[in-house]
Amino acid sequence: MQQKTDSDWPRFVRTPEAARLLDLSPRTLEKHRCEGTGPIYRKLGGRVVYSVADLEAWVEAAARHSTSEAAKARAKPALIPAAGTAR
């Protein structure tokens, strides 16, 4: 059986270091995590960790060419009227 080496494993960082790498505050990164808008994270035991590759992917996914492109990405669908209300 082949043994894994250190280079086979992703590099994980905890919230303070991830925030530093992204130039965000740890609290902002926590808010993104709660809202589901931040980078992918993992819970190992009771610890939240991020892979450096996932942080890089999140930054790349945030790339925009113009402000109108960013607005389209955040646009929410129209609400459907509740039953019994006028249309």
VENSULRA-V425211 format. One record per residue. N is the residue number from 1. PHI is phi in degrees with one decimal (999 if undefined). D_LAST is the distance of its C-alpha to the last C-alpha in Angstrom with 1 decimal. Layout:
n | phi | d_last
N | PHI | D_LAST
N | PHI | D_LAST
This chain:
n | phi | d_last
1 | 999 | 65.9
2 | -79.9 | 64.8
3 | -90.1 | 64.2
4 | -78.6 | 61.4
5 | -104.8 | 62.6
6 | -56.3 | 61.0
7 | -71.9 | 59.8
8 | -79.5 | 57.7
9 | -95.9 | 55.6
10 | -69.7 | 52.7
11 | -86.0 | 53.4
12 | -106.1 | 51.3
13 | -130.0 | 50.9
14 | -86.6 | 49.5
15 | -53.7 | 46.8
16 | -60.1 | 49.2
17 | -72.6 | 50.7
18 | -60.6 | 47.4
19 | -62.3 | 46.1
20 | -63.9 | 49.3
21 | -63.1 | 49.0
22 | -89.2 | 45.4
23 | 60.3 | 46.4
24 | -122.8 | 43.9
25 | -81.6 | 44.5
26 | -57.3 | 44.7
27 | -64.1 | 42.0
28 | -63.4 | 39.6
29 | -64.9 | 40.4
30 | -63.1 | 39.8
31 | -63.0 | 36.3
32 | -59.3 | 35.5
33 | -64.2 | 36.8
34 | -66.9 | 34.6
35 | -85.2 | 31.5
36 | 76.4 | 32.4
37 | -106.9 | 32.7
38 | -97.1 | 36.5
39 | -68.5 | 39.2
40 | -61.6 | 39.9
41 | -134.4 | 42.2
42 | -131.0 | 44.3
43 | -107.4 | 45.5
44 | -111.5 | 49.2
45 | 66.6 | 50.4
46 | -100.1 | 48.7
47 | -99.2 | 48.8
48 | -93.2 | 46.0
49 | -132.7 | 47.4
50 | -123.2 | 46.1
51 | -83.2 | 47.9
52 | -61.6 | 48.9
53 | -62.9 | 47.5
54 | -68.2 | 44.0
55 | -63.7 | 44.2
56 | -63.5 | 45.2
57 | -65.0 | 42.4
58 | -65.0 | 39.8
59 | -64.2 | 41.3
60 | -63.9 | 41.2
61 | -67.7 | 37.6
62 | -86.9 | 36.7
63 | -66.9 | 38.4
64 | -135.4 | 36.3
65 | -95.5 | 37.3
66 | -153.5 | 35.1
67 | -68.0 | 32.7
68 | -68.9 | 29.8
69 | -65.4 | 30.6
70 | -66.1 | 30.4
71 | -64.8 | 27.0
72 | -63.5 | 25.6
73 | -65.8 | 27.3
74 | -96.7 | 25.5
75 | -61.6 | 22.0
76 | -102.5 | 19.4
77 | -66.9 | 16.6
78 | -63.3 | 13.0
79 | -75.5 | 11.6
80 | -88.6 | 9.4
81 | -60.7 | 7.0
82 | -69.0 | 9.3
83 | -58.7 | 9.6
84 | 86.7 | 9.1
85 | -103.2 | 6.4
86 | -69.1 | 3.8
87 | -103.4 | 0.0
